[in-house]
Amino acid sequence: MKKNVIYLAGLLVAAFSLSTACSDNGDGLAYSDLTLDTEQLVIDLDKSEEGVIQITNGNGNYKVTLSDEHVATVQVEDNSIRVTGLQSGQVDMTITDWAKKSASAKIIVKRKEELVLSNESINLFVGQPDSLSVYTGNGGYAVASSDESVAVAVIDESGKITVSGLARGRATITVTDQLGKSVTCVANVFNPLLLDRTEDIYMLETGVPFEIHILDGNGGYATSVSSSSYLDCVVEGTTVRVTGKRYGKANATFTINDAENISVTLRVMFIDHNYLDNLNLYRAFVPEDAPFQLSGGVGSVVHSPEFRHSQLLVKTSTSIVATGYCVEFAGDLSVGGKEEAILFLVKRGKVDLTTEQPVTDLRIDKVEDGWYWVSFLTAGKTTRAYIVTRHTN
């Protein structure tokens, strides 16, 4: 009896050992863990296109997936995974068996590559870094500049090169990889062309130069205009003078260039005659719209002493389709500031009361020979609007 007890105990120990060597999937059957002979396979294409990973433990019926099939392909043969390298790169391999056990490995495919950069030269401004990258290479990159007073460069593990310009000039950036291959890129560093004005010019007065000053650049400054009939533009030293030559909605541009062909272009939207000159011209200008000028226009000037209320209007003609502007305000028609000012559009020959728009700082600036000059500010604008009109007989 004692021998039977000892024999039974031995069976229990053996069964326990088997259960610890295999795992249970929940259906009462035990399966082996899936293991490989390596966690990383390196294929050097300069020596061989293939490599093998052995399955050291598993349950058969294997399925292999790759994170990038452009780098390598695989084929399972019994307990061997044959890997074929296609191009330099890294790919993650995952293998799963029929028992849903899995294992993974990294495949590295390499070859001695030519060291090539994405750019042979790079243009950048002082204080404004730019970047290029290693297109092909062998890793382990280092970078150096021929003149660190002009430009410096750093490179990260992925081969991205960041170049920072420090002063105007030219520096050669040299990149070297871990196999001793090297390549160069020329960094051309310029000063940015900086002006004391970056916004378009909304309005110019004919014959009155508008000055713009060059704060930084590369010398050799020159100017050009898109329409010589509307604009004149000259540069003296670092001062640019642009002058309007002709009344109208210009939308003309002028361009400033420097010796490095760096340029800035600004637009002139409107060109106007002196607001207080030019009698016998019915005119109106409102920043939201194009100005118009008429030599045979129609106007009206109305004042009601009883209601202490006035109205000034200008429109294109007596036609039923005439357009224009009208301002109403509290006060008489004498020179000076007025209150409670409202702007209306004239549509189809009549004041359109649905277009009411409050305006501020309205004043009659000049009265002469029956003509009235009234100016004001519309909402959100710093350029003053105006109407020049007289009563049409």
Secondary structure by P-SEA (a helix, b strand, c coil): caaaaaaaaaaaaaaaaaaaacccccccbbbbcccccccbbbbccccccbbbbbbcccccbbbbbbcccccbbbbbcccbbbbbbcccbbbbbbbbcccccbbbbbbbbbccccccccccbbbbcccccccccccccccbbbbbbcccccccccccccbbbbbbbcccbbbbbbbbcccccbbbbbbbbbcccccccccccccccccbbbbbbbccccccccccccccccbbbbbcccbbbbbbcccccccbbbbbbcccccbbbbbbccccccccccccccccccccbbbbbbccccbbbbbbcccccccccccccccccccbbbbbbccccccccccbbbbbbbccccccccbbbbbcccccccccccbbbbbbccccccccccccccccc
